[in-house]
Amino acid sequence: MINKNPEILDYKSISRKVISLAVLAILSKIALGGANSFASGLVRERASGKCEGCGRHPKERLIAAHMDHTHNSDYNNPDKLKAYCLICEFKHHVNHLGRASVIGLSDEDNDRTTNGLYREIVRKSTKKELKQLNIQYKNEIRELHRKFGSKTKKKKRRRGSKSW
């Protein structure tokens, strides 16, 4: 029966829509998002705060990094994820520039991810870490600058400001 009175809500159709949207949201988070929170938690717990790439204990939170970005049933399998610091996640992606299909990404998506990670590193790393990275990946970083521009600068704290 169709409800013609706008003041009376049809709760059955509303609840079906809400349930459908909730199921869709859950499925998209599992299938399309980054590592889900359960898998991320397991990976970070396994690593005990230590980067599984370089062995350091970074100040920032470890990233649950996908080794294979192909969206299949193993996408969020903790055995297919590594707990990486920002620099190791950058290295993983920069080493696949121009051949991202090997890790299940398009070259365009990998380029954008690599550029975003580099920008985060510029903001958060020490001068020494950044200098080493710029020497090691000079040509790759130059290519990222050519594609995306080089507008990233280290944030400076305002005089007298307590927050960044």
KOLLO-491483 format. One record per atom (N, C-alpha, C): residue in three letters; x, y, z. Coordinates in pm, whole numbers, plus 50000, padded with zeros to 5 digits. Atoms other than C-alpha are relative to their C-alpha. Example, Ala and Ser with C-alpha at 12.3 -4.5 7.8 and 13.67 -1.06 7.14 Angstrom:
2
ALA500894988150000/ALA512304955050780/ALA500905012050000/SER499184988149994/SER513674989450714/SER499235010950073/
This chain:
164
MET500844988250000/MET500005000050000/MET500895012550000/ILE499224987750011/ILE501385033849898/ILE499435010450095/ASN500384989949903/ASN501305060550164/ASN499925013549929/LYS500164987250070/LYS499885092650017/LYS500115011950095/ASN499914989349901/ASN500045112650340/ASN501475001950036/PRO498594997849974/PRO503535128350369/PRO500345000750148/GLU499734998949857/GLU503155132350746/GLU500154986350067/ILE499905013549945/ILE502885094650804/ILE501144992849929/LEU498835006750057/LEU506175076450754/LEU499734985249976/ASP500095014150031/ASP506335042350592/ASP501264993250054/TYR498835005349932/TYR508685025350838/TYR500574987449936/LYS499495012150063/LYS508914992450648/LYS500945003349885/SER499134996650113/SER510335008450335/SER501255007450047/ILE498844992849947/ILE512595031250539/ILE500984990050060/SER499095009549936/SER513995002150742/SER500694991249896/ARG499365007850106/ARG514644981850423/ARG501135007949934/LYS498984991550061/LYS516535011150273/LYS501215001650092/VAL498914998249904/VAL518555016550590/VAL500834987250009/ILE499285012649993/ILE519454979750612/ILE500814997949873/SER499285001450127/SER520394979150242/SER501235009049996/LEU498864990849998/LEU522605009750285/LEU501084995450097/ALA499035004749901/ALA524224995350598/ALA500804988149945/VAL499325011650058/VAL525004962450421/VAL500965004549892/LEU499154994850106/LEU526364981350122/LEU501245006850057/ALA498874993149937/ALA528545002950347/ALA501004990150058/ILE499125010249943/ILE529924972350527/ILE500784992949890/LEU499335007150110/LEU530674954150202/LEU501035008749930/SER499054991350069/SER532334984350043/SER501225002650086/LYS498864998049911/LYS534514989750350/LYS500924987949994/ILE499195012150003/ILE535664953650340/ILE500684998449864/ALA499475003050133/ALA536144951549964/ALA500845011349941/LEU499384989050072/LEU537254986249862/LEU500885009250083/GLY499264990749918/GLY538705004750159/GLY501424995550023/GLY498695004549959/GLY542135003050309/GLY499814987550085/ALA500115011849914/ALA542894974250541/ALA498955003050106/ASN501044997449901/ASN539884970550766/ASN500605000550140/SER499444997449868/SER540304979351132/SER500404987150072/PHE499655012749935/PHE540314942951248/PHE501344995049948/ALA498745004650060/ALA543074933051004/ALA501155009350038/SER498964990249963/SER545004965151075/SER500464997750143/GLY499665002449860/GLY544844958151447/GLY500874987750018/LEU499215012349991/LEU546154922751403/LEU501435002149949/VAL498694997650060/VAL549004934651182/VAL500855008750092/ARG499244991249910/ARG550024962551421/ARG500394992750128/GLU499705008049881/GLU549804938751717/GLU501154990349971/ARG498935009350040/ARG551984913451533/ARG501355007249997/ALA498754992450015/ALA554574940651469/ALA500525005750132/SER499624994449869/SER554634952951833/SER500645013749989/GLY499494986450015/GLY555244988851721/GLY501255001349916/LYS498765000250078/LYS558184978951502/LYS499654998749852/CYS500245000550144/CYS558184985551126/CYS500534986749946/GLU499595012850057/GLU558304952450938/GLU500875001849875/GLY499124997350113/GLY560284969350661/GLY501425003050044/CYS498674995449961/CYS563184986450837/CYS500374996350143/GLY499735004049862/GLY562854974651198/GLY500005011250101/ARG500034988649907/ARG562585009551345/ARG498665000450076/HIS501214997249926/HIS560025020051606/HIS499645014749972/PRO500274986150038/PRO558575051351438/PRO499105007150102/LYS500864991949913/LYS556935079751628/LYS498554999349955/GLU501365000350054/GLU553935079351397/GLU499474985749999/ARG500675013050002/ARG551435050951379/ARG500424992149876/LEU499665008750113/LEU552385021451160/LEU498824998849905/ILE501015001550104/ILE550505017050834/ILE499844985149971/ALA500255013950042/ALA548854983450760/ALA500005000349848/ALA499784998550144/ALA550204981550405/ALA499674987249925/HIS500315011350087/HIS548804958950135/HIS501204996949912/MET498935004150090/MET551474939149954/MET499424997249861/ASP500705002650125/ASP548914930449685/ASP498675007450008/HIS501214991849998/HIS546154955449607/HIS498854994149920/THR501075006450073/THR544084930949404/THR498854997350095/HIS501175001749913/HIS540574931349549/HIS499434986049982/ASN500555013550000/ASN539884894749618/ASN499734996050144/SER500365004449864/SER538964873849921/SER501175001250098/ASP498824998749913/ASP542534876950057/ASP500425014550023/TYR499584986049996/TYR542604915050034/TYR500375004750141/ASN499734995849863/ASN542434920450411/ASN500574988750087/ASN499385010949927/ASN544184888250509/ASN501275005550066/PRO498824994649932/PRO546734898250777/PRO501334994449950/ASP498775005750056/ASP549264874750615/ASP500445007249874/LYS499694992650123/LYS549104896950302/LYS500255014850028/LEU499784986149958/LEU549624929250502/LEU501305000850079/LYS498804997449921/LYS552764944250654/LYS499795012950078/ALA500034987849920/ALA553094969950930/ALA501235008149961/TYR498904991850052/TYR555184997150765/TYR499955014050060/CYS499914985849970/CYS556405031150872/CYS499725007449868/LEU500314991950117/LEU555665059650632/LEU501064998649891/ILE498915000750098/ILE559075057250465/ILE500004986449929/CYS500015013350064/CYS558845019550403/CYS498794998549908/GLU501175000450088/GLU555335023350260/GLU500295007949872/PHE499594992350117/PHE556715050450029/PHE500944991849912/LYS499045008150076/LYS559605027749925/LYS499304988749926/HIS500755010950065/HIS557174999349852/HIS499335005149873/HIS500714994650117/HIS555165021549617/HIS500965005849896/VAL499074993950096/VAL558115040249461/VAL500744989049921/ASN499335011050070/ASN559745006949374/ASN499104993449895/HIS500925005350100/HIS556644998749167/HIS499515010749902/LEU500364989650097/LEU556465031348969/LEU500214994449859/GLY499915004850137/GLY555755022648606/GLY499704985349983/ARG500355014250006/ARG554914986748692/ARG499094996250118/ALA500895001749885/ALA552144989848951/ALA499064988149986/SER500905011450019/SER550104961848797/SER500514987650075/VAL499415011149924/VAL552494937848975/VAL499384999150140/ILE500614999749867/ILE550894948749305/ILE498505002849994/GLY501454998850013/GLY547364951749167/GLY499465014149993/LEU500434986150014/LEU547234989549113/LEU500225004749857/SER499694993550127/SER547025011148806/SER501215009050024/ASP498854991049985/ASP550125032148741/ASP499565013650053/GLU500514987049955/GLU548025063448793/GLU499715000050150/ASP500295000949857/ASP546785052049136/ASP501294998950082/ASN498745001549928/ASN550285041649241/ASN500785013250001/ASP499334986950006/ASP551715075149124/ASP499415009550104/ARG500674991049904/ARG549105094149330/ARG500324995950143/THR499695005049865/THR549695072049635/THR501435003550038/THR498594997249974/THR553465075849609/THR500225014850026/ASN499884985549981/ASN553165113549574/ASN499435004250135/GLY500604996749871/GLY550845115749875/GLY500884995850116/LEU499095004949896/LEU553215094750085/LEU501235008950009/TYR498824991449999/TYR556165116449980/TYR499685013450067/ARG500404987349937/ARG554275147950081/ARG499904998650152/GLU500085002549856/GLU553575132550423/GLU501404999050060/ILE498625001449952/ILE557245123550460/ILE500675013650011/VAL499434986549996/VAL558265159350377/VAL499515007350125/ARG500564993249882/ARG555955171750654/ARG500464993950132/LYS499825006649870/LYS556805145950919/LYS501414994850029/SER498705006449976/SER560365133150872/SER501065010150041/THR498874991449965/THR563675146550992/THR500725004049871/LYS499224995750117/LYS565995165150755/LYS500914989049951/LYS499085010850036/LYS568415135950763/LYS499274989049922/GLU500795010350070/GLU565715110550664/GLU499615004649860/LEU500444994550128/LEU564445133150387/LEU501175001049902/LYS498814998950086/LYS567955139450252/LYS500394986249946/GLN499675013650043/GLN568695101850241/GLN499024995049894/LEU501035004350094/LEU565405095150064/LEU500155007249866/ASN499824992250123/ASN566025123149812/ASN501234995649921/ILE498815005250070/ILE569455108849732/ILE499694986349940/GLN500285013750043/GLN568265072849709/GLN499004999449884/TYR501065000450101/TYR565195080549495/TYR499935013049920/LYS499904987050068/LYS566375112149316/LYS499175000549871/ASN500724999950129/ASN565015103248969/ASN498514997950016/GLU501415002849979/GLU561725089349097/GLU499285012150060/ILE500604988149937/ILE561055119949316/ILE499935011449899/ARG500014989850105/ARG562005142949027/ARG498804997849906/GLU501145003450087/GLU559405124748812/GLU498675003150069/LEU501224996549926/LEU556755128649085/LEU499795015150000/HIS500094985450005/HIS557545166049100/HIS499535004749863/ARG500404996350136/ARG557185168048723/ARG498494997649979/LYS501415003450019/LYS553765150948733/LYS499065008050088/PHE500934994449902/PHE552285166649045/PHE500405013750053/GLY499524987249946/GLY554335198049115/GLY500744997650130/SER499195001549877/SER556585204149412/SER499645010750101/LYS500464989649910/LYS554485226449633/LYS500124996450147/THR499935004549861/THR555085206049949/THR501165006450072/LYS498974994149915/LYS556985223950222/LYS499754995250142/LYS500165003549861/LYS557645214950581/LYS499185010850069/LYS500814990349926/LYS555045231050804/LYS500855006350108/LYS499284993149895/LYS556495257451030/LYS498995004050107/ARG500864996249890/ARG555055263851370/ARG500065015150017/ARG500034985649976/ARG553925299351429/ARG500625003250135/ARG499384995649876/ARG555775318251694/ARG498935001050109/GLY500954999349889/GLY553985313552027/GLY498874989849989/SER501065009850018/SER551715286651888/SER500414986750065/LYS499715012749934/LYS551435254152086/LYS499694988249909/SER500375011250088/SER549965233351803/SER500625001949863/TRP499444999850135/TRP551185224851456/TRP499015004849904/
